[in-house]
Amino acid sequence: MSEGGKDFIRIILSLIIPPIGVFFQVGLGLHFWLNILLTLLGYVPGLIHAIWVIVKK
């Protein structure tokens, strides 16, 4: 599967639970924990951060 296809799947997973997409992109790093915090504070900030991490990496 191409990298673009993998990113598409990660974004779809992020729509359901944002930290899952970040986890599959970067693992248990700083961005993952930051995304959990943002998602707990509100779904939309966590979603925006998840998509940003997936598209940037």
C-alpha positions in Angstrom: 0.0 0.0 0.0 1.3 3.4 -0.9 2.1 6.0 1.8 -0.8 8.2 0.7 -3.2 5.2 1.2 -1.8 4.6 4.7 -2.2 8.3 5.6 -5.8 8.1 4.4 -6.5 5.1 6.7 -4.8 7.0 9.6 -7.0 10.0 9.0 -10.1 7.9 8.9 -9.1 6.3 12.3 -8.4 9.8 13.6 -12.0 10.8 12.8 -13.1 8.0 15.2 -10.5 8.4 18.0 -7.8 11.0 17.3 -5.0 9.4 19.4 -5.2 6.2 17.4 -4.2 7.9 14.1 -1.3 9.7 15.9 -0.2 6.4 17.5 0.0 4.7 14.2 2.0 7.6 12.8 4.5 8.4 15.5 4.2 5.7 18.3 4.2 6.5 22.0 6.0 9.8 21.6 5.3 13.4 22.7 2.7 14.0 20.0 0.7 10.9 21.1 0.5 12.1 24.7 -0.2 15.7 23.6 -3.0 14.4 21.4 -4.5 12.5 24.3 -4.5 15.7 26.4 -6.0 17.7 23.6 -8.7 15.1 22.9 -9.6 15.1 26.6 -10.0 18.9 26.5 -12.1 18.6 23.4 -12.6 16.4 20.5 -12.0 19.1 17.8 -8.5 20.2 19.1 -7.5 16.5 19.3 -8.7 15.9 15.8 -7.0 19.0 14.3 -3.7 18.0 16.0 -4.0 14.4 14.8 -4.6 15.4 11.2 -1.7 17.9 11.4 0.7 15.2 12.7 -0.4 12.7 10.0 -0.1 15.2 7.1 3.2 16.7 8.4 5.1 13.5 8.9 
